[in-house]
């Protein structure tokens, strides 16, 4: 018995022809012929891609104004398989020809290529959206800064005026500032800031004590390190360090949160609902930070004095009772009140700056980052300026 075995024959895939661009210039007629298979995988070869780029550049140069070409013929009779990679050179050549007013003959291209090319060129590119790097001189930057001062000043005054109106609505019972928002802001800027303020104030007290030891040790008056730390912390250092910490922690948080709400159009939603953003977002933060900063300054003073005690008692070996006796002698209520007034002003400066930068933020993520950075920088600058003004007033008033 004989058996016949039938072997299944598989049709081999047709060989792929490499993509090719041929340019023929005949008088005022430029013929660009596309051959082979225009597939993305066929263009992965670096040598083939370079050759195609050179051929396309030759065709673009032939379409320049000096060549005298009046007719562009796009020939695709010898095309094989193709995908979107074919549209790139055809779109460039078509756009160049239309820009020069050259007639185009593309009836030899596949219908799909012609339709996709027409769709690609239906909407012209937005050239103004391209980001161009322009280097400005120092004088140009300074001029732009001075020219923007009136607009910036008007925005700041309008913001402060809105805050004044917000306080008037608050006292009349018609404000959107709720008690829960104030309590939440008190927790965020008060209790949650205690760990970082404890650490920094303790270290500042240590530093003041070490600096005092170096100088007072030359005269054998190490015991007065306690008075130096008490005066330095209560008078100014506790307030300044607390203000800088809150500027980097709380002020930046205000700008980032409100700026993100601006990006997500939540500020627009509040305006649509008839709720002033200054009442709902700014007033709770302003009230909370203004009330909590003097208390945090008082706590920072205590931690700084404890840091000085660690150096005086732990390193110098001074008697603890004697150390705290001289601390009490150096302690002055006027210095304590001056420091707390500094904290009150710093709280207002930080909250107003952070909220202002957040409300005037742009509509993208980069703008939120810029607003956060500006809030920290301007808050610290405001702290320094406020310290200079308050110090001058204290000297005038002999406090």
C-alpha positions as CSV (number, residue, x, y, z in Angstrom):
1,X,0.0,0.0,0.0
2,X,1.5,3.2,-1.1
3,X,1.0,6.4,0.8
4,X,1.3,9.9,-0.7
5,X,2.4,12.7,1.5
6,X,1.3,16.1,0.5
7,X,3.6,18.8,1.5
8,X,2.1,22.3,2.1
9,X,3.9,24.9,0.2
10,X,4.2,28.4,1.8
11,X,4.3,31.4,-0.5
12,X,7.5,33.3,0.3
13,X,7.1,37.0,1.3
14,X,7.9,39.3,-1.5
15,X,11.3,40.9,-1.2
16,X,11.4,44.4,0.2
17,X,12.9,47.1,-2.0
18,X,14.8,49.8,-0.2
19,X,13.2,53.3,-0.2
20,X,14.7,55.7,-2.6
21,X,14.1,59.3,-3.8
22,X,15.2,60.2,-7.3
23,X,15.2,63.9,-8.4
24,X,15.2,64.8,-12.1
25,X,15.3,68.5,-13.1
26,X,14.3,69.2,-16.7
27,X,14.1,72.9,-17.4
28,X,11.3,74.4,-15.3
29,X,10.0,71.0,-14.4
30,X,11.2,69.1,-11.2
31,X,10.3,65.4,-11.0
32,X,10.6,63.7,-7.7
33,X,10.2,59.9,-7.9
34,X,9.6,57.8,-4.8
35,X,10.5,54.1,-5.1
36,X,10.6,51.0,-2.9
37,X,9.0,50.2,0.4
38,X,8.6,53.2,2.7
39,X,8.2,51.5,6.0
40,X,9.5,52.6,9.4
41,X,11.5,49.4,9.9
42,X,13.1,49.9,6.5
43,X,14.3,53.4,7.5
44,X,16.0,52.1,10.7
45,X,19.3,51.8,8.8
46,X,21.5,54.8,9.5
47,X,23.1,54.7,6.0
48,X,19.7,54.5,4.2
49,X,18.3,57.3,6.4
50,X,21.3,59.5,5.6
51,X,20.9,58.9,1.8
52,X,17.2,59.7,1.9
53,X,17.9,62.9,3.8
54,X,20.5,64.0,1.2
55,X,18.1,63.2,-1.6
56,X,15.3,65.2,0.1
57,X,17.6,68.1,0.7
58,X,18.5,68.1,-3.0
59,X,14.9,68.3,-4.0
60,X,14.3,71.1,-1.5
61,X,17.2,73.1,-2.9
62,X,15.9,72.6,-6.4
63,X,12.7,74.3,-5.3
64,X,14.4,77.4,-4.1
65,X,13.6,80.7,-5.6
66,X,16.8,80.9,-7.8
67,X,16.2,77.5,-9.6
68,X,13.3,78.7,-11.8
69,X,11.2,75.6,-11.3
70,X,7.5,76.2,-12.2
71,X,6.1,72.6,-11.9
72,X,6.7,70.0,-9.2
73,X,5.8,66.4,-10.2
74,X,5.5,63.9,-7.4
75,X,5.7,60.4,-8.9
76,X,4.8,57.3,-6.9
77,X,4.3,54.7,-9.6
78,X,7.1,52.5,-8.4
79,X,6.1,52.7,-4.8
80,X,5.7,49.5,-2.8
81,X,4.3,49.3,0.7
82,X,4.2,52.6,2.6
83,X,3.2,54.1,5.9
84,X,3.4,57.5,7.5
85,X,7.1,57.8,7.0
86,X,6.4,58.6,3.3
87,X,4.3,61.6,4.3
88,X,7.3,63.5,5.8
89,X,9.2,64.2,2.6
90,X,6.1,64.7,0.5
91,X,4.6,67.1,3.0
92,X,7.8,69.1,3.1
93,X,8.1,69.3,-0.7
94,X,4.4,70.2,-1.1
95,X,4.7,73.0,1.6
96,X,7.8,74.4,0.0
97,X,6.2,74.4,-3.5
98,X,3.1,76.1,-2.2
99,X,5.1,78.7,-0.4
100,X,7.0,79.5,-3.7
101,X,3.9,79.5,-5.8
102,X,5.0,76.4,-7.8
103,X,2.3,74.2,-9.4
104,X,2.1,70.7,-8.0
105,X,1.2,67.5,-10.0
106,X,0.7,64.6,-7.6
107,X,-1.9,62.4,-9.5
108,X,0.8,59.6,-9.7
109,X,0.7,59.3,-5.9
110,X,-1.6,56.8,-4.1
111,X,-5.0,58.3,-3.1
112,X,-4.2,57.7,0.5
113,X,-1.0,59.7,0.3
114,X,-2.7,62.6,-1.4
115,X,-5.5,62.7,1.2
116,X,-3.2,62.5,4.2
117,X,-0.9,65.2,2.7
118,X,-3.9,67.5,2.2
119,X,-5.0,66.9,5.8
120,X,-1.5,67.6,7.1
121,X,-1.3,70.9,5.3
122,X,-4.9,72.0,6.1
123,X,-3.9,73.8,9.2
124,X,-0.7,75.9,8.9
125,X,1.9,75.5,11.7
126,X,1.8,78.0,14.6
127,X,5.2,79.5,14.2
128,X,4.6,81.9,17.1
129,X,4.3,78.9,19.5
130,X,7.9,78.0,18.9
131,X,10.1,78.9,21.8
132,X,13.1,81.0,20.8
133,X,16.0,81.7,23.0
134,X,16.7,85.5,23.1
135,X,19.5,86.8,25.2
136,X,18.7,90.1,26.9
137,X,21.2,92.6,28.0
138,X,21.4,93.8,31.5
139,X,20.0,97.2,30.6
140,X,17.1,95.5,28.8
141,X,16.3,93.5,31.9
142,X,16.5,96.6,34.2
143,X,14.3,98.5,31.8
144,X,11.7,95.7,31.8
145,X,11.8,95.6,35.5
146,X,11.2,99.4,35.9
147,X,8.5,99.3,33.2
148,X,6.7,96.5,35.1
149,X,6.7,98.4,38.4
150,X,3.5,100.3,37.9
151,X,1.5,97.2,37.0
152,X,3.0,95.2,39.9
153,X,2.3,98.0,42.3
154,X,-1.3,98.3,41.2
155,X,-1.8,94.5,41.6
156,X,-0.3,94.6,45.1
157,X,-2.4,97.5,46.2
158,X,-5.5,95.8,44.7
159,X,-4.7,92.7,46.7
160,X,-4.2,94.6,49.9
161,X,-7.5,96.5,49.3
162,X,-9.3,93.2,48.8
163,X,-7.9,92.0,52.1
164,X,-9.2,95.1,53.8
165,X,-12.6,94.5,52.3
166,X,-12.4,90.9,53.4
167,X,-11.8,91.9,57.0
168,X,-14.7,94.3,56.9
169,X,-16.9,91.4,55.6
170,X,-15.5,89.2,58.4
171,X,-16.4,91.6,61.1
172,X,-19.9,92.1,59.6
173,X,-20.5,88.3,59.5
174,X,-20.7,88.1,55.7
175,X,-17.3,86.6,55.0
176,X,-16.5,83.2,53.4
177,X,-13.8,82.8,56.1
178,X,-15.0,79.9,58.2
179,X,-13.9,78.9,61.7
180,X,-12.9,75.4,60.5
181,X,-10.5,76.9,57.9
182,X,-8.9,79.1,60.5
183,X,-8.4,76.2,62.9
184,X,-7.0,74.0,60.2
185,X,-4.5,76.7,59.2
186,X,-3.6,77.2,62.9
187,X,-2.7,73.5,63.1
188,X,-0.7,73.6,59.8
189,X,1.4,76.6,60.6
190,X,1.5,76.1,64.4
191,X,1.7,72.6,65.9
192,X,3.1,71.0,62.8
193,X,6.0,73.5,62.7
194,X,7.2,72.8,66.2
195,X,9.7,70.0,65.4
196,X,11.7,72.0,62.9
197,X,11.6,75.1,65.0
198,X,12.7,73.2,68.0
199,X,15.7,71.8,66.2
200,X,16.8,75.0,64.5
201,X,16.3,77.1,67.6
202,X,18.3,74.7,69.8
203,X,21.2,74.7,67.3
204,X,21.1,78.5,67.1
205,X,21.4,78.7,70.9
206,X,24.3,76.3,70.7
207,X,26.0,78.5,68.1
208,X,25.5,81.7,70.1
209,X,26.9,80.0,73.2
210,X,30.0,78.7,71.3
211,X,30.6,82.2,69.8
212,X,30.3,83.8,73.2
213,X,32.7,81.4,74.8
214,X,35.4,82.2,72.3
215,X,35.2,86.0,73.0
216,X,34.2,86.0,76.7
217,X,36.8,83.4,77.5
218,X,39.5,85.9,76.7
219,X,38.4,87.9,79.7
220,X,37.5,85.0,82.0
221,X,33.8,86.0,81.8
222,X,32.4,82.7,80.5
223,X,29.4,82.9,82.9
224,X,28.0,85.9,80.9
225,X,27.4,83.5,78.0
226,X,24.0,82.9,79.5
227,X,23.1,86.6,79.3
228,X,24.4,86.8,75.7
229,X,22.2,83.9,74.6
230,X,19.2,85.2,76.5
231,X,19.5,88.7,75.0
232,X,20.3,87.4,71.5
233,X,17.5,84.9,71.3
234,X,14.8,87.0,72.8
235,X,15.7,90.3,71.1
236,X,16.0,89.2,67.4
237,X,17.5,85.8,66.7
238,X,14.5,83.8,67.7
239,X,12.2,85.9,65.6
240,X,14.5,85.9,62.5
241,X,15.1,82.2,62.6
242,X,11.4,81.5,63.1
243,X,10.5,83.8,60.2
244,X,13.0,82.2,57.8
245,X,11.7,78.7,58.7
246,X,8.1,79.7,58.2
247,X,9.0,81.4,54.9
248,X,10.5,78.2,53.5
249,X,7.9,75.9,55.0
250,X,4.6,77.7,55.3
251,X,4.9,80.6,52.8
252,X,6.0,78.1,50.1
253,X,3.1,75.8,51.0
254,X,0.6,78.7,50.7
255,X,1.9,79.6,47.2
256,X,2.0,76.0,46.0
257,X,-1.5,75.1,47.2
258,X,-3.2,78.3,45.9
259,X,-1.1,78.2,42.7
260,X,-2.2,74.6,42.1
261,X,-5.8,75.6,42.7
262,X,-5.3,78.4,40.1
263,X,-4.0,75.8,37.6
264,X,-7.0,73.5,38.3
265,X,-9.4,76.4,37.8
266,X,-10.7,76.1,41.4
267,X,-10.2,79.8,41.9
268,X,-12.4,80.5,38.9
269,X,-15.0,78.1,40.4
270,X,-15.0,80.2,43.7
271,X,-15.5,83.4,41.7
272,X,-18.3,81.7,39.8
273,X,-20.0,80.7,43.1
274,X,-19.7,84.3,44.4
275,X,-17.1,83.4,47.1
276,X,-14.2,85.8,47.1
277,X,-10.9,83.9,47.1
278,X,-9.5,86.4,49.5
279,X,-12.1,85.4,52.1
280,X,-12.0,81.6,51.7
281,X,-8.2,81.2,51.0
282,X,-6.3,84.2,52.2
283,X,-7.9,85.4,55.4
284,X,-7.7,82.0,57.3
285,X,-4.0,81.7,56.4
286,X,-3.3,85.4,57.2
287,X,-5.1,85.2,60.6
288,X,-3.5,81.9,61.6
289,X,0.1,82.7,60.7
290,X,-0.2,86.2,62.2
291,X,-1.4,84.7,65.5
292,X,0.9,81.8,65.6
293,X,4.2,83.4,64.7
294,X,4.6,85.4,67.9
295,X,3.9,82.2,69.9
296,X,6.4,80.3,67.8
297,X,8.9,83.0,68.4
298,X,8.4,82.7,72.2
299,X,8.9,78.9,71.9
300,X,12.0,79.4,69.8
301,X,13.4,81.8,72.5
302,X,13.0,79.1,75.1
303,X,14.6,76.4,72.9
304,X,17.5,78.7,72.1
305,X,18.1,79.4,75.8
306,X,18.0,75.6,76.4
307,X,20.6,75.2,73.7
308,X,22.9,77.7,75.4
309,X,22.4,75.9,78.7
310,X,23.6,72.7,77.1
311,X,26.9,74.4,76.2
312,X,27.3,76.4,79.4
313,X,26.4,73.6,81.8
314,X,27.4,70.5,79.7
315,X,30.7,71.8,78.2
316,X,31.9,74.6,80.4
317,X,30.8,72.8,83.5
318,X,29.1,75.9,85.0
319,X,26.8,75.5,87.9
320,X,23.2,75.1,86.6
321,X,21.7,77.5,89.2
322,X,24.4,80.1,88.6
323,X,23.9,79.8,84.9
324,X,20.1,80.4,85.1
325,X,20.6,83.2,87.6
326,X,22.8,85.1,85.1
327,X,20.2,84.1,82.4
328,X,17.5,85.8,84.5
329,X,19.7,88.9,84.9
330,X,20.2,89.2,81.1
331,X,16.5,88.5,80.4
332,X,14.5,91.6,79.7
333,X,10.7,91.8,79.0
334,X,11.3,94.7,76.5
335,X,13.5,92.3,74.5
336,X,10.9,89.6,74.7
337,X,8.1,92.0,73.4
338,X,10.4,93.3,70.7
339,X,11.0,89.8,69.4
340,X,7.3,89.0,69.5
341,X,6.4,92.1,67.6
342,X,9.0,91.1,65.0
343,X,7.2,87.7,64.8
344,X,3.8,89.4,64.4
345,X,5.1,91.5,61.4
346,X,6.9,88.5,59.9
347,X,3.7,86.4,60.0
348,X,1.8,89.0,58.1
349,X,4.6,89.4,55.5
350,X,5.0,85.7,54.9
351,X,1.3,85.0,54.6
352,X,0.5,87.9,52.4
353,X,3.5,87.2,50.1
354,X,2.7,83.5,49.8
355,X,-1.0,84.0,49.1
356,X,-0.3,86.8,46.6
357,X,2.1,84.7,44.6
358,X,-0.3,81.8,44.6
359,X,-3.3,83.9,43.4
360,X,-1.1,85.5,40.7
361,X,0.3,82.2,39.5
362,X,0.1,81.1,35.9
363,X,-1.8,78.2,34.4
364,X,0.9,75.5,34.2
365,X,3.1,73.5,36.5
366,X,6.2,75.6,35.7
367,X,4.3,78.7,36.9
368,X,3.5,77.0,40.2
369,X,7.2,76.3,40.8
370,X,8.1,79.9,40.0
371,X,5.4,81.2,42.4
372,X,6.7,79.0,45.2
373,X,10.3,80.1,44.7
374,X,9.2,83.8,44.5
375,X,7.2,83.4,47.7
376,X,10.2,82.2,49.6
377,X,12.6,84.7,48.2
378,X,10.3,87.7,48.6
379,X,9.3,86.6,52.1
380,X,12.9,86.5,53.2
381,X,13.6,89.9,51.6
382,X,10.5,91.2,53.4
383,X,11.8,89.8,56.7
384,X,15.1,91.5,56.3
385,X,13.5,94.8,55.4
386,X,11.0,94.6,58.2
387,X,13.9,93.8,60.6
388,X,15.8,96.9,59.5
389,X,12.7,99.1,59.9
390,X,11.8,97.8,63.3
391,X,15.3,98.0,64.5
392,X,15.5,101.6,63.5
393,X,12.2,102.3,65.2
394,X,13.4,100.6,68.4
395,X,16.5,102.8,68.4
396,X,14.4,105.9,67.9
397,X,12.0,104.9,70.7
398,X,14.9,103.8,72.9
399,X,13.4,100.4,73.4
